[in-house]
């Protein structure tokens, strides 16, 4: 198994690409925005993402989800149940965490 870390976005959030020595399947861990460098690595190595695992729901780990869904239609996304509200709140909680809204 190989793990390729890539720091991306304004907060240098790490995303990880986990893949094997044989085959082209991989798993993504976290979704920073923009999602350019991880996508370039995946393409250059002929990988096919099977799932996106989110370590938690903070904005810097989830804002890249739309780009990932666009690049890899049908990708499965996993997040802990207690953080699911970050994906369902229309970004209000995430914006508050980014200090863009008053608490």
CORPE-V125037 format. One record per run of one state. SS is the DSSP state (hx for helix, st for strand, lp for the rest). FROM is the first residue (numbers start at 1). TO is the last residue. If there is no record, write none. Layout:
ss & from & to
SS & FROM & TO
SS & FROM & TO
This chain:
ss & from & to
lp & 1 & 1
st & 2 & 8
lp & 9 & 12
st & 13 & 19
lp & 20 & 24
st & 25 & 29
lp & 30 & 35
hx & 36 & 44
lp & 45 & 47
st & 48 & 53
lp & 54 & 58
hx & 59 & 62
lp & 63 & 64
hx & 65 & 71
lp & 72 & 75
st & 76 & 78
lp & 79 & 80
hx & 81 & 83
lp & 84 & 84
hx & 85 & 88
lp & 89 & 91
hx & 92 & 97
lp & 98 & 103
